[in-house]
Each structure stands twice: as structure tokens, then as C-alpha cells.
Amino acid sequence: MTQREKREFLIQKLIDEQPRYQDLKIPSNEAEQKTLLRSLMNVRPPCPIGDDFLTVQDAYLREETARKGITDITDLTPVEPGIYLWQGDITTLKCGAIVNAANSGMTGCYVPCHGCIDNAIHTYAGVQLRLTCAEMMEKQGHEEPIGQARFTPAYNLPCDYVLHTVGPIIYGRVTRQDRELLVSCYRSCLELAQKNGIGSVAFCCISTGEFHFPNRQAAKIAVDTVRQYRGDTEVIFNVFKNVDYEIYRAFLERASCIE
């Protein structure tokens, strides 16, 4: 099957799964097809699906990621021993684990094609990730507390695992508790990685963006916490925006000079 044939197969399967989608028509345009497929995956509740769907989905997603280009941690140059700064799409990183800035429900973002990292990770991992997270949360019996971390397989992502952590949401001024909770996010992810033998972790900019933690304050907390707690774990600071790259570079260069 070509990528187009796989995409149309997946769209049709998701349409057939829900009676309310029966009037949906598959567009002929490639970009519109991709938007529709992602939207249907984003709004789909966590539930099992047939092996035929998963086989095609897995092949499709891995090819899409390969076309975007996969970056291996072994090809990166550290800014200081064991610490890297990389700008790009975290879903294309090949390393031990990537960190997902999750919400307290832990089953991903349900807003179609939303720009948050939670949405991107669940999209390119595949529908298995949402089901795994839902099963984990059902067993837990309550929402995920802020500042802790859980890990799952990465499914179709090039990394091995996803570490899920819920950061603090900022509603006004940043409080001492907000800062402590963000420190806890980074420390919890590192402790979880070390406990499970995960040798490298790529951190996104936790709690910035949708959760409104100021970028510069968040970056300083991230750098300080990683330097204190990373141990032998290799850490990639992953950024997407130019402004975040410059912020992290300044903090890392300053820390290296002090050291």
C-alpha cells in the first residue's frame, strides 16, 4: 500500500467506527486527508481497535516520521558533558525517552490538530498510547498529581519510551510552590529514567505555552535541576521556537562558564 492508500484506509476505518461520522467524505487533497486523519485520531476515545487498523497505522506513522527526518542522540554534540540543546520536532528524536507535557487526565489532547506537544506525541505514537494511558489511569483511580512522572512505551515514535509529567499551570504571578512543582517535574522524570535504566531523556519546555509558565524562569529551573539531578543520564533540552533556543543557550553557556 502507498502512503495515500494507507491514509485513506485509516480514515475510512475511523469513520466506520462512529455512526456520527457516516456523512464524512474523504477529501482528495493530501493535506486535507492528513488533517482529517489526525483530527479523527485526536478525538477518538481510548478503546481497542482491530489488528488490521494497527498494522496499517504503524506502517503509516513510521513512514511519516521517517520522511520528516529522524535525529539520533548519537549524532548530536553536547554543549557540556551529558547535556545537549536541540531545536526541532521532539517526535522525531531517537533517544531513550522523550518527555510529554501532559494534562492531569493523562490521555492526551482531544482538540483536533491542536499545536501542543501532548497532541503531537499522541498523534505520532498512535492510538495505542491513549489506550495505555487510560488503562494506567483507571488502575490509579485518580488524576495525575502535578510534579510526578509516569512512563509508557513510545509505540511508533523513534524513542523507546515516553515520560509523562503534569506541570504547574500559571494563573497570575509565579509562586514558590509553582517553582517547586516544576523542579519536581524534572527531578521525577530523571529519577524514573534512572530507576528503569533509560540512558537518555529529551525534555520539552514543560509548563510553558498553554500552561503559561514564563519561558525564561522555566528554562532556568530546567537547567539548574537537570545539572543537579541528572547523574549519568544524558539529557537533551528540546526546544521548538527560536526564542527558547536562545534562552537555553544563554543559561547553558553561563552555567558552563561558572563551572
CORMODA-V552298 format. One record per residue. OMEGA is omega in radians with two decimals (NA if undefined). Layout:
# CORMODA-V552298
OMEGA ; OMEGA
This chain:
# CORMODA-V552298
3.02 ; 3.09 ; 3.12 ; 3.13 ; 3.08 ; -3.11 ; -3.14 ; 3.07 ; -3.11 ; 3.12 ; -3.11 ; 3.11 ; -3.13 ; 3.05 ; -3.12 ; -3.08 ; -3.06 ; -3.13 ; -3.08 ; 3.14 ; -2.98 ; 3.14 ; 3.12 ; 3.08 ; 3.13 ; -3.14 ; 3.14 ; -3.11 ; -3.09 ; -3.12 ; 3.12 ; 3.08 ; -3.14 ; 3.11 ; -3.14 ; 3.14 ; 3.14 ; 3.13 ; -3.14 ; 3.09 ; -3.10 ; -3.07 ; -3.09 ; 3.11 ; 3.12 ; 3.12 ; -3.13 ; 3.07 ; -3.02 ; 3.13 ; 3.13 ; 3.09 ; -3.08 ; 3.13 ; -3.14 ; 3.13 ; -3.09 ; 3.13 ; -3.12 ; -3.09 ; -3.14 ; 3.08 ; 3.11 ; 3.13 ; 3.11 ; 3.14 ; 3.08 ; -3.12 ; -3.12 ; 3.10 ; -3.13 ; 3.14 ; -3.13 ; 3.12 ; -3.12 ; 3.09 ; -3.11 ; 3.04 ; 2.98 ; -3.05 ; 3.06 ; -3.11 ; -3.10 ; 3.00 ; -3.08 ; 3.13 ; 3.14 ; -3.09 ; -3.06 ; 3.14 ; 3.11 ; -3.11 ; 3.04 ; -3.12 ; -3.13 ; -3.12 ; 2.95 ; -3.11 ; 3.09 ; 3.03 ; -3.00 ; 2.96 ; -3.01 ; 3.08 ; 3.01 ; -3.12 ; 3.05 ; 3.14 ; -3.09 ; 3.12 ; -3.06 ; 3.05 ; 3.12 ; -3.06 ; -3.10 ; -3.12 ; 3.11 ; 3.12 ; -3.11 ; -3.11 ; 3.13 ; 3.13 ; -3.02 ; 2.97 ; -3.11 ; -3.04 ; 3.12 ; -3.06 ; 3.14 ; 3.14 ; 3.11 ; 3.12 ; 3.13 ; 3.11 ; 3.10 ; -3.13 ; 3.08 ; 3.11 ; 3.14 ; 3.05 ; 3.11 ; 3.14 ; -3.12 ; 3.12 ; 3.07 ; 3.02 ; 3.10 ; -3.12 ; 3.05 ; 3.10 ; -3.14 ; 2.95 ; 3.14 ; -3.13 ; -3.01 ; 3.04 ; -3.13 ; 3.05 ; -3.12 ; -3.06 ; 2.97 ; 3.02 ; -3.09 ; 3.10 ; 3.14 ; 3.14 ; 3.11 ; 3.05 ; -3.09 ; -3.13 ; 3.13 ; 3.07 ; 3.10 ; -3.12 ; 3.07 ; 3.12 ; 3.09 ; -3.13 ; 3.13 ; 3.13 ; 3.11 ; 3.02 ; -3.12 ; 3.10 ; -3.11 ; -3.12 ; -3.13 ; 3.11 ; 3.14 ; 3.12 ; 3.12 ; 3.10 ; -3.13 ; -3.14 ; -3.06 ; 3.06 ; 3.11 ; -2.95 ; -3.11 ; -3.08 ; 3.04 ; 3.13 ; 2.92 ; 3.12 ; -3.01 ; 3.03 ; 3.02 ; 3.13 ; -3.05 ; -3.10 ; 2.89 ; 3.03 ; -3.12 ; -3.00 ; -3.07 ; 3.11 ; -3.13 ; -3.13 ; 3.13 ; 3.09 ; -3.12 ; -3.10 ; -3.12 ; -3.09 ; 3.13 ; 3.14 ; -3.11 ; -2.94 ; -2.98 ; -3.12 ; 3.11 ; -3.12 ; 3.03 ; -3.06 ; 3.00 ; 2.94 ; -3.12 ; 3.08 ; 3.13 ; -3.09 ; 3.11 ; -3.10 ; 3.12 ; 3.10 ; -3.13 ; 3.12 ; -3.13 ; -3.13 ; -3.14 ; 3.14 ; -3.13 ; 3.11 ; 3.12 ; 3.14 ; -3.13 ; 3.14 ; 3.14 ; -3.12 ; NA
